[in-house]
Amino acid sequence: MTIHWEKLGAVFHTATQGRPWMNNSALTPTPFLIDSNTIRVYAGFRDESGVSRIGYVDVAASDPTKVLKVSDKPVLDVGRDGCFDDNGVILGDVVHGPGGIYMFYVGFQLVAKAKFLAFSGVARSTDGGHSFTRLSESPILDRGKGQSTIGAIHSARFENGRWRLWYASGDDWEMIGNKPFPQYHIRYVEADDLLDIPRQGTLCVDVRDDEYRIGRPRVYRIGGQYFMYYTKGTISGSYFPGLARSEDGVNWIRHDEELGISLSESGWDSQTLCYPALITAGDVTYMFYNGNNMGYDGFGCALARGIAVDEGGM
């Protein structure tokens, strides 16, 4: 089943439309339907030093290339000094859950003998997604066996009173051109309590061929099946999304050939296309994604008709 995506072009460019604290890049754009007229695209906005804070760009649900509002300040800033997220936060997922809207995020910390550490936190909004408060200053997904450097939740679904979580799990580095790049694959875990998540999940999508990382899993239900969009990196330098399908959300079969979108011949997404995230508004489903340089040029959008995605949550 190939979903064919029609590109609408770039939506938001950080250098020309961003606030001073978001003028470097807009990482992992994650759409959330505020109301029938407004899609709020949360993202991790980097400043000139490369430190990311989470803010948003509101776009029209009828025409997502029309920007309605840009957040004046972060809805989630960096963590307290010494905490796991004291050097930046990027978006994992935003979903309705018990008592409000939950934001799963990835916190970055710099250490002496590795490029970085990246583990997961969660914050909750009780005002409709305008502000978020951390539920814990400690990571909710931390180090575990085979997971010494990365535990990054990027998709959450609250189903039958239980949290289902898909995340990137990393343990080492790939040296390419004498520079370290993180190795990771995708794991799955369930939890009743977000502050008591098992540290060891089930491997569900692994690298293959010359890939050394596969992550940013985004899980949806489409036509009765689970669909997972992810982004994979190869030693040869490719960084591009893929697609897997599942009947239960645990056992996955890759169908990268069915992605339905490709690089443009020129422009902002002609070199890289990554981090796709979907949302249905009315009778149209949109895909928001990053282009060249992993969000340096902001984010763009594509659309598909005839499908509807269930994003999970209450």
MARBAKE-528282 format. One record per residue (C-alpha): x negated, z negated, y; residue in three letters. Coordinates in pm, 1 decimal. Example, Ala and Ser with C-alpha at 12.3 -4.5 7.8 and 13.67 -1.06 7.14 Angstrom:
+----------+----------+----------+-----+
|        x |        z |        y | res |
+----------+----------+----------+-----+
|  -1230.0 |   -780.0 |   -450.0 | ALA |
|  -1367.0 |   -714.0 |   -106.0 | SER |
+----------+----------+----------+-----+
//
This chain:
+----------+----------+----------+-----+
|        x |        z |        y | res |
+----------+----------+----------+-----+
|      0.0 |      0.0 |      0.0 | MET |
|   -178.8 |    123.8 |    310.3 | THR |
|    -43.7 |     11.0 |    647.8 | ILE |
|   -133.3 |    269.7 |    910.0 | HIS |
|   -231.8 |    123.7 |   1245.8 | TRP |
|   -196.7 |    304.8 |   1577.8 | GLU |
|   -452.8 |    189.9 |   1831.5 | LYS |
|   -326.2 |     86.9 |   2175.6 | LEU |
|   -675.7 |     38.3 |   2316.3 | GLY |
|   -853.7 |   -248.9 |   2486.9 | ALA |
|   -628.6 |   -526.5 |   2617.5 | VAL |
|   -855.7 |   -782.1 |   2781.6 | PHE |
|  -1209.2 |   -744.5 |   2913.4 | HIS |
|  -1382.9 |  -1075.1 |   2979.6 | THR |
|  -1624.2 |   -943.5 |   3244.4 | ALA |
|  -1350.8 |   -808.3 |   3471.9 | THR |
|  -1042.9 |  -1015.0 |   3383.1 | GLN |
|  -1189.3 |  -1346.1 |   3266.4 | GLY |
|  -1242.6 |  -1677.4 |   3441.2 | ARG |
|  -1600.3 |  -1791.6 |   3517.0 | PRO |
|  -1609.2 |  -2000.4 |   3195.9 | TRP |
|  -1510.1 |  -1701.1 |   2981.0 | MET |
|  -1718.3 |  -1413.4 |   3115.6 | ASN |
|  -1935.9 |  -1348.2 |   2809.1 | ASN |
|  -1702.5 |  -1270.0 |   2519.9 | SER |
|  -1363.3 |  -1342.0 |   2359.0 | ALA |
|  -1411.9 |  -1426.3 |   1991.1 | LEU |
|  -1154.7 |  -1420.1 |   1708.9 | THR |
|   -838.3 |  -1339.0 |   1910.5 | PRO |
|   -545.3 |  -1513.6 |   1743.0 | THR |
|   -188.9 |  -1422.2 |   1850.5 | PRO |
|     96.4 |  -1673.6 |   1866.4 | PHE |
|    454.0 |  -1600.1 |   1970.9 | LEU |
|    538.9 |  -1829.3 |   2264.6 | ILE |
|    883.8 |  -1676.2 |   2309.1 | ASP |
|   1055.7 |  -1343.1 |   2243.7 | SER |
|    886.9 |  -1191.6 |   2549.1 | ASN |
|    537.9 |  -1341.8 |   2531.7 | THR |
|    249.3 |  -1328.9 |   2286.6 | ILE |
|    -19.5 |  -1585.0 |   2360.0 | ARG |
|   -358.0 |  -1469.0 |   2231.9 | VAL |
|   -583.5 |  -1770.4 |   2183.5 | TYR |
|   -956.4 |  -1697.7 |   2160.7 | ALA |
|  -1296.7 |  -1859.4 |   2183.4 | GLY |
|  -1434.8 |  -1760.1 |   2523.1 | PHE |
|  -1810.0 |  -1780.6 |   2564.0 | ARG |
|  -1976.5 |  -1863.8 |   2893.5 | ASP |
|  -2308.7 |  -1723.6 |   3017.6 | GLU |
|  -2497.9 |  -1964.7 |   2790.1 | SER |
|  -2305.6 |  -1847.6 |   2485.1 | GLY |
|  -2104.7 |  -2170.3 |   2449.1 | VAL |
|  -1742.8 |  -2108.3 |   2351.9 | SER |
|  -1427.8 |  -2289.5 |   2464.6 | ARG |
|  -1074.9 |  -2205.4 |   2353.9 | ILE |
|   -834.4 |  -2057.4 |   2606.7 | GLY |
|   -565.7 |  -1791.1 |   2603.8 | TYR |
|   -440.6 |  -1463.4 |   2741.4 | VAL |
|    -63.6 |  -1409.9 |   2758.3 | ASP |
|     52.4 |  -1052.1 |   2700.5 | VAL |
|    394.8 |   -888.1 |   2699.0 | ALA |
|    550.9 |   -875.4 |   2350.8 | ALA |
|    700.8 |   -535.6 |   2432.8 | SER |
|    366.1 |   -399.1 |   2556.7 | ASP |
|     62.6 |   -611.1 |   2461.4 | PRO |
|   -167.2 |   -405.1 |   2682.3 | THR |
|      8.0 |   -573.9 |   2978.4 | LYS |
|   -163.5 |   -903.7 |   3062.9 | VAL |
|     76.9 |  -1163.1 |   3205.8 | LEU |
|   -149.0 |  -1466.3 |   3247.1 | LYS |
|   -500.4 |  -1591.3 |   3177.0 | VAL |
|   -561.2 |  -1964.2 |   3121.4 | SER |
|   -728.8 |  -2129.1 |   3418.5 | ASP |
|   -901.4 |  -2388.1 |   3200.1 | LYS |
|   -966.9 |  -2434.4 |   2829.8 | PRO |
|   -688.4 |  -2569.0 |   2609.4 | VAL |
|   -965.8 |  -2708.9 |   2389.0 | LEU |
|  -1311.4 |  -2781.5 |   2531.1 | ASP |
|  -1637.0 |  -2861.1 |   2351.5 | VAL |
|  -1656.9 |  -3193.2 |   2170.7 | GLY |
|  -1828.5 |  -3511.6 |   2273.8 | ARG |
|  -2209.7 |  -3512.3 |   2263.7 | ASP |
|  -2330.6 |  -3570.2 |   1909.7 | GLY |
|  -2007.8 |  -3455.0 |   1747.1 | CYS |
|  -1982.3 |  -3153.5 |   1514.0 | PHE |
|  -1833.5 |  -2936.9 |   1792.0 | ASP |
|  -2055.8 |  -3029.6 |   2086.3 | ASP |
|  -2200.2 |  -2677.6 |   2124.8 | ASN |
|  -1883.9 |  -2468.9 |   2114.6 | GLY |
|  -1545.4 |  -2413.3 |   1951.0 | VAL |
|  -1384.0 |  -2090.2 |   1830.6 | ILE |
|  -1038.8 |  -2013.3 |   1695.4 | LEU |
|   -943.4 |  -2051.2 |   1333.6 | GLY |
|   -563.0 |  -2044.7 |   1332.8 | ASP |
|   -257.2 |  -2158.3 |   1529.6 | VAL |
|     54.9 |  -2246.5 |   1332.0 | VAL |
|    371.1 |  -2455.6 |   1350.2 | HIS |
|    351.0 |  -2774.9 |   1145.7 | GLY |
|    495.7 |  -3126.6 |   1130.9 | PRO |
|    536.4 |  -3265.6 |   1481.6 | GLY |
|    402.4 |  -2971.9 |   1679.7 | GLY |
|    171.4 |  -2671.7 |   1687.8 | ILE |
|   -157.4 |  -2708.5 |   1502.2 | TYR |
|   -480.8 |  -2542.8 |   1610.3 | MET |
|   -750.0 |  -2511.3 |   1345.5 | PHE |
|  -1087.1 |  -2445.6 |   1502.5 | TYR |
|  -1452.5 |  -2409.0 |   1411.3 | VAL |
|  -1699.4 |  -2635.5 |   1585.9 | GLY |
|  -2064.8 |  -2546.3 |   1633.6 | PHE |
|  -2359.9 |  -2780.5 |   1648.1 | GLN |
|  -2727.2 |  -2698.5 |   1701.3 | LEU |
|  -2983.5 |  -2861.7 |   1473.7 | VAL |
|  -3362.2 |  -2846.0 |   1454.5 | ALA |
|  -3413.3 |  -2653.6 |   1130.1 | LYS |
|  -3117.1 |  -2413.4 |   1106.6 | ALA |
|  -2962.5 |  -2160.7 |   1341.5 | LYS |
|  -2642.5 |  -2368.0 |   1364.9 | PHE |
|  -2388.8 |  -2569.3 |   1166.3 | LEU |
|  -2019.2 |  -2471.5 |   1172.4 | ALA |
|  -1743.0 |  -2693.4 |   1037.8 | PHE |
|  -1369.0 |  -2725.9 |   1096.0 | SER |
|  -1153.7 |  -2942.1 |   1317.4 | GLY |
|   -785.2 |  -2958.4 |   1403.8 | VAL |
|   -591.7 |  -3030.1 |   1722.2 | ALA |
|   -218.5 |  -3055.3 |   1786.4 | ARG |
|      4.8 |  -2951.9 |   2074.8 | SER |
|    334.8 |  -3120.7 |   2154.7 | THR |
|    402.7 |  -2918.1 |   2470.7 | ASP |
|    458.2 |  -2574.8 |   2322.3 | GLY |
|     94.9 |  -2467.3 |   2296.6 | GLY |
|    -14.8 |  -2531.4 |   2655.6 | HIS |
|   -258.0 |  -2810.6 |   2567.7 | SER |
|   -407.2 |  -2950.5 |   2247.8 | PHE |
|   -542.0 |  -3290.5 |   2145.1 | THR |
|   -789.7 |  -3342.2 |   1861.9 | ARG |
|   -659.1 |  -3535.7 |   1563.9 | LEU |
|  -1015.8 |  -3640.5 |   1482.8 | SER |
|  -1359.8 |  -3615.3 |   1639.9 | GLU |
|  -1501.1 |  -3570.4 |   1291.4 | SER |
|  -1465.4 |  -3244.4 |   1098.6 | PRO |
|  -1165.9 |  -3218.3 |    865.0 | ILE |
|  -1367.9 |  -2980.9 |    645.3 | LEU |
|  -1729.0 |  -3094.4 |    624.0 | ASP |
|  -2036.5 |  -3047.7 |    406.7 | ARG |
|  -1987.1 |  -3027.5 |     33.0 | GLY |
|  -2161.3 |  -2895.6 |   -275.5 | LYS |
|  -2262.1 |  -2534.3 |   -203.1 | GLY |
|  -2134.9 |  -2579.1 |    151.9 | GLN |
|  -2423.8 |  -2719.8 |    351.5 | SER |
|  -2400.4 |  -2507.2 |    667.7 | THR |
|  -2051.2 |  -2358.1 |    707.9 | ILE |
|  -1697.8 |  -2474.5 |    628.4 | GLY |
|  -1479.7 |  -2272.7 |    865.1 | ALA |
|  -1100.0 |  -2272.7 |    824.3 | ILE |
|   -951.5 |  -1947.0 |    953.1 | HIS |
|   -606.1 |  -1939.1 |    798.8 | SER |
|   -351.1 |  -2215.9 |    743.2 | ALA |
|     -0.2 |  -2210.3 |    599.8 | ARG |
|    234.6 |  -2507.9 |    572.3 | PHE |
|    436.7 |  -2429.3 |    259.1 | GLU |
|    667.2 |  -2664.2 |     66.8 | ASN |
|    540.4 |  -2967.0 |    254.1 | GLY |
|    174.7 |  -2897.2 |    180.3 | ARG |
|   -112.3 |  -2734.9 |    370.8 | TRP |
|   -272.9 |  -2425.3 |    219.6 | ARG |
|   -608.8 |  -2338.9 |    375.3 | LEU |
|   -845.5 |  -2040.8 |    344.3 | TRP |
|  -1195.9 |  -2076.3 |    482.7 | TYR |
|  -1548.5 |  -1938.2 |    497.5 | ALA |
|  -1798.7 |  -2145.6 |    300.5 | SER |
|  -2172.5 |  -2107.0 |    358.8 | GLY |
|  -2489.5 |  -2253.0 |    214.2 | ASP |
|  -2786.6 |  -2038.6 |    317.7 | ASP |
|  -2924.4 |  -1766.4 |    545.6 | TRP |
|  -3003.0 |  -1398.6 |    501.0 | GLU |
|  -3321.9 |  -1285.7 |    674.9 | MET |
|  -3272.4 |   -941.9 |    833.7 | ILE |
|  -3546.2 |   -814.3 |   1062.9 | GLY |
|  -3700.4 |  -1164.3 |   1060.5 | ASN |
|  -3377.7 |  -1311.8 |   1199.9 | LYS |
|  -3148.9 |  -1551.1 |   1008.0 | PRO |
|  -2786.9 |  -1447.7 |    951.1 | PHE |
|  -2537.9 |  -1680.5 |    780.0 | PRO |
|  -2434.4 |  -1618.0 |    420.0 | GLN |
|  -2078.0 |  -1712.5 |    326.5 | TYR |
|  -1778.4 |  -1627.0 |    112.5 | HIS |
|  -1408.5 |  -1722.1 |    114.8 | ILE |
|  -1265.0 |  -2030.1 |    -53.4 | ARG |
|   -919.4 |  -2185.1 |    -82.2 | TYR |
|   -803.3 |  -2547.6 |    -79.3 | VAL |
|   -475.6 |  -2740.4 |    -57.6 | GLU |
|   -405.3 |  -3075.9 |    105.2 | ALA |
|   -115.3 |  -3309.8 |    182.6 | ASP |
|   -309.9 |  -3473.9 |    464.8 | ASP |
|   -530.8 |  -3274.3 |    704.3 | LEU |
|   -754.0 |  -3577.8 |    746.7 | LEU |
|   -814.8 |  -3594.4 |    371.8 | ASP |
|   -902.8 |  -3238.1 |    265.2 | ILE |
|  -1112.9 |  -3196.0 |    -52.2 | PRO |
|  -1460.3 |  -3070.9 |     36.4 | ARG |
|  -1480.7 |  -2833.3 |   -258.1 | GLN |
|  -1233.5 |  -2547.0 |   -270.1 | GLY |
|  -1180.9 |  -2257.5 |   -509.5 | THR |
|  -1380.6 |  -1938.1 |   -462.8 | LEU |
|  -1123.9 |  -1663.3 |   -403.7 | CYS |
|  -1305.1 |  -1367.4 |   -239.3 | VAL |
|  -1677.0 |  -1311.4 |   -286.7 | ASP |
|  -1935.4 |  -1066.3 |   -153.5 | VAL |
|  -2021.9 |   -753.1 |   -350.6 | ARG |
|  -2275.1 |   -468.3 |   -339.2 | ASP |
|  -2502.5 |   -516.3 |    -33.8 | ASP |
|  -2269.6 |   -760.4 |    143.5 | GLU |
|  -2416.0 |  -1099.0 |    229.9 | TYR |
|  -2117.2 |  -1248.7 |    412.0 | ARG |
|  -1740.4 |  -1220.4 |    399.0 | ILE |
|  -1521.9 |  -1443.5 |    612.5 | GLY |
|  -1264.6 |  -1490.9 |    889.1 | ARG |
|   -980.9 |  -1478.2 |    630.7 | PRO |
|   -634.9 |  -1422.3 |    780.1 | ARG |
|   -352.8 |  -1466.1 |    528.3 | VAL |
|      4.0 |  -1335.7 |    565.1 | TYR |
|    303.8 |  -1260.6 |    348.6 | ARG |
|    412.1 |   -897.2 |    367.6 | ILE |
|    681.0 |   -754.5 |    141.4 | GLY |
|    668.3 |  -1049.1 |    -99.3 | GLY |
|    288.7 |  -1044.7 |   -145.2 | GLN |
|      5.3 |  -1232.5 |     19.3 | TYR |
|   -224.4 |  -1010.5 |    226.4 | PHE |
|   -567.1 |  -1126.4 |    341.5 | MET |
|   -761.9 |   -954.7 |    617.8 | TYR |
|  -1129.3 |  -1050.6 |    646.5 | TYR |
|  -1455.7 |   -923.5 |    795.3 | THR |
|  -1762.0 |   -846.1 |    584.0 | LYS |
|  -2125.0 |   -787.4 |    679.8 | GLY |
|  -2383.3 |   -584.4 |    490.7 | THR |
|  -2761.7 |   -595.1 |    487.2 | ILE |
|  -2761.1 |   -239.0 |    622.3 | SER |
|  -2586.1 |   -359.4 |    938.3 | GLY |
|  -2218.3 |   -274.5 |    886.2 | SER |
|  -1964.4 |   -530.7 |   1011.1 | TYR |
|  -1610.3 |   -422.4 |    933.9 | PHE |
|  -1279.7 |   -562.2 |    801.8 | PRO |
|  -1142.5 |   -544.3 |    451.6 | GLY |
|   -815.7 |   -625.4 |    276.9 | LEU |
|   -715.0 |   -812.5 |    -37.8 | ALA |
|   -375.4 |   -877.1 |   -197.9 | ARG |
|   -247.9 |  -1164.4 |   -410.2 | SER |
|     68.0 |  -1282.3 |   -581.0 | GLU |
|     -8.6 |  -1651.9 |   -539.9 | ASP |
|   -259.9 |  -1679.2 |   -254.8 | GLY |
|   -530.7 |  -1802.5 |   -492.0 | VAL |
|   -622.3 |  -1505.0 |   -710.6 | ASN |
|   -710.2 |  -1201.3 |   -501.0 | TRP |
|   -788.1 |   -834.2 |   -564.7 | ILE |
|   -976.5 |   -644.7 |   -296.6 | ARG |
|   -826.3 |   -322.1 |   -159.4 | HIS |
|  -1062.7 |   -242.8 |    127.1 | ASP |
|   -969.1 |    124.6 |    107.9 | GLU |
|   -615.1 |     34.2 |    220.6 | GLU |
|   -717.6 |   -119.3 |    555.2 | LEU |
|   -551.8 |    160.3 |    755.3 | GLY |
|   -771.8 |    142.4 |   1067.2 | ILE |
|  -1120.6 |    276.7 |   1146.2 | SER |
|  -1383.1 |    289.5 |   1418.3 | LEU |
|  -1310.5 |    500.1 |   1724.2 | SER |
|  -1529.3 |    800.3 |   1799.7 | GLU |
|  -1635.9 |    641.8 |   2128.7 | SER |
|  -1563.7 |    344.0 |   2345.5 | GLY |
|  -1525.9 |    -30.5 |   2305.9 | TRP |
|  -1459.8 |    -29.9 |   1928.0 | ASP |
|  -1675.9 |    262.8 |   1818.0 | SER |
|  -1960.5 |     52.9 |   1673.8 | GLN |
|  -1787.8 |   -257.2 |   1539.6 | THR |
|  -1431.8 |   -353.6 |   1455.6 | LEU |
|  -1381.4 |   -709.5 |   1335.4 | CYS |
|  -1164.9 |  -1022.8 |   1309.5 | TYR |
|   -816.7 |   -863.6 |   1281.2 | PRO |
|   -518.8 |  -1097.5 |   1326.2 | ALA |
|   -153.0 |   -992.5 |   1293.9 | LEU |
|    178.4 |  -1089.7 |   1451.0 | ILE |
|    530.1 |   -946.0 |   1436.6 | THR |
|    729.5 |   -928.9 |   1760.0 | ALA |
|   1074.6 |   -773.9 |   1725.8 | GLY |
|   1050.8 |   -465.6 |   1506.9 | ASP |
|    678.0 |   -407.3 |   1567.2 | VAL |
|    371.2 |   -571.4 |   1414.3 | THR |
|     53.5 |   -592.3 |   1620.9 | TYR |
|   -307.5 |   -631.8 |   1515.8 | MET |
|   -540.4 |   -797.0 |   1767.1 | PHE |
|   -912.7 |   -757.7 |   1701.7 | TYR |
|  -1262.3 |   -758.1 |   1847.2 | ASN |
|  -1473.9 |   -448.7 |   1896.1 | GLY |
|  -1839.8 |   -385.0 |   1975.6 | ASN |
|  -2074.3 |   -683.5 |   1989.3 | ASN |
|  -1818.7 |   -914.9 |   1829.5 | MET |
|  -1603.1 |   -969.6 |   2134.9 | GLY |
|  -1846.0 |   -909.2 |   2420.0 | TYR |
|  -1607.8 |   -642.2 |   2547.3 | ASP |
|  -1302.5 |   -864.8 |   2494.7 | GLY |
|  -1028.6 |   -769.3 |   2249.8 | PHE |
|   -785.7 |   -489.3 |   2180.8 | GLY |
|   -469.2 |   -416.8 |   1989.0 | CYS |
|   -309.3 |   -177.2 |   1740.5 | ALA |
|     48.4 |   -152.8 |   1612.9 | LEU |
|    233.1 |    -70.5 |   1292.9 | ALA |
|    603.2 |    -10.7 |   1237.6 | ARG |
|    819.1 |    -73.7 |    936.0 | GLY |
|    654.4 |   -400.2 |    829.1 | ILE |
|    700.7 |   -766.5 |    917.3 | ALA |
|    450.6 |  -1045.4 |    856.8 | VAL |
|    528.1 |  -1404.8 |    773.5 | ASP |
|    251.7 |  -1615.9 |    926.0 | GLU |
|    345.6 |  -1940.1 |    756.0 | GLY |
|    417.7 |  -2272.6 |    918.3 | GLY |
|    747.1 |  -2449.6 |    970.1 | MET |
+----------+----------+----------+-----+
//
